[in-house]
Amino acid sequence: MTAEIAQTQAPDAVPGPAPRVDSEVGPLRTVLLHRPGAELKRLTPRNNDQLLFDGVPWVDRAQEEHDAFAEVLRSRGVEVLLLADLLVKALHDDRARIAGVHSAVNERRLGIDLADALRSHLSSVSPRQLATALMTGMTFEELPAAEGASLVRRMHHPHDFAVDPLPNLLFTRDSSVWVGDRVAITSLAMPARDRETALTDLIYAYHPRFAKTGRAYGAHSAPVEGGDVLLLAPGVLAIGVGERTTPAGAESFARSALADGLAHTVLAVPITQERATMHLDTVCTMVDRDAVVMYPAVRDNLFAYPVRADGDGVVVEGPVPFLEAAAEAMGIDRLRVIDTGLDPVTAEREQWDDGNNTLAVAPGLVVAYERNVETNARLEEAGVEVLRISGSELGSGRGGPRCMSCPIDRMALK
Ligand SMILES: NC(=[NH2+])NCCC[C@H](N)C(=O)O
């Protein structure tokens, strides 16, 4: 099935109970992906670091790899929603259009006149053209011709960005996260990704499918990224705190989840503040209801600060060993760590290539990059079924199957 056919089939509203996500591994019903598009063509050796890519991907191949990823999910009965389709649909609402235009036009960069010209241009184009501009960005050379002189236009290089592209939209995990039947619009730490949440925000606000969806983490002030949020079990969240999510982000997310009754325990987990471990899900993902795959180098030194509700406030304990705190909060004897037993160099290489970043389709069934041969073999030895996808190009953005997916509906665990 092509992406084109799939999009025309995605219904605006689905009958039945409201979608919800209470775990990392409950059978996956619906997932949000973003098929990478022209925004990846904006990457050059001069801007790729700033745009958080480690190279310049071959875009056609990245799209093929992504289509194959989506197809693997569909073959397992998962409904795949594509972000661009949802965005176009949402932008049919005038309020969404205003919000979208507002998010794209940066007066500090453009100056008042050019900003006005861009605003009126973007307000006049079709929803699809506006969606493209919002995702792909615009260079100065692509701005509409305008009357009168513009110093800003004259002095910028034609290839400078008037509206920044969003190549990291690919990683839908980070810009929104479902907890129970609510969705939280996150607050992304890096300037290159900041505007992504304007798009997820307007999708959930104006796409008819989400008309009844409530919000979590309404404040979305301090940085919290979805890659740091793990739903270990119903009512139990782990939040990585490191390069992206800050202590303030973890605290306010925890407070709001506890106050809303979406969680009874939130484990704040410090992780090393560096690119290789930018999110908790780069070192640890769940592969079964009581099992995780974890980067061996962090296994014995992951700690957690358990946060629980206490009257109107919270109590904070710890630090305590993560695995023990998690098992206790989850009400199980032990949270198993799949013993990858890898030598440190192989482990480091496969961690970098997102070997620990798996997406569970059901308990004991995960999608993983094929290149992480050793980690995948150990998962299979431990009884986890691995659906392999290729990610030679997708991986240049440093994200694996979990990063590239935002579950919207999972069945309850029995
Ligand atoms: N959940 C994740 N691990 N996401 C990976 C995001 C990768 C992206 N290039 C970034 O640097 O932000």
PDBQT file of the ligand as one rigid body, heavy atoms in Angstrom, charges set to zero:
ROOT
HETATM    1  N1  LIG A 501      13.562  10.054  20.931  1.00  0.00    +0.000 N 
HETATM    2  C1  LIG A 501      14.700  10.208  20.334  1.00  0.00    +0.000 C 
HETATM    3  N2  LIG A 501      15.761   9.534  20.765  1.00  0.00    +0.000 N 
HETATM    4  N3  LIG A 501      14.794  11.061  19.322  1.00  0.00    +0.000 N 
HETATM    5  C2  LIG A 501      15.947  11.271  18.544  1.00  0.00    +0.000 C 
HETATM    6  C3  LIG A 501      15.956  12.647  17.965  1.00  0.00    +0.000 C 
HETATM    7  C4  LIG A 501      17.104  12.897  17.042  1.00  0.00    +0.000 C 
HETATM    8  C5  LIG A 501      17.185  14.323  16.569  1.00  0.00    +0.000 C 
HETATM    9  N4  LIG A 501      18.116  14.487  15.496  1.00  0.00    +0.000 N 
HETATM   10  C6  LIG A 501      17.590  15.245  17.703  1.00  0.00    +0.000 C 
HETATM   11  O1  LIG A 501      18.750  15.453  17.848  1.00  0.00    +0.000 OA
HETATM   12  O2  LIG A 501      16.795  15.763  18.430  1.00  0.00    +0.000 OA
ENDROOT
TORSDOF 0
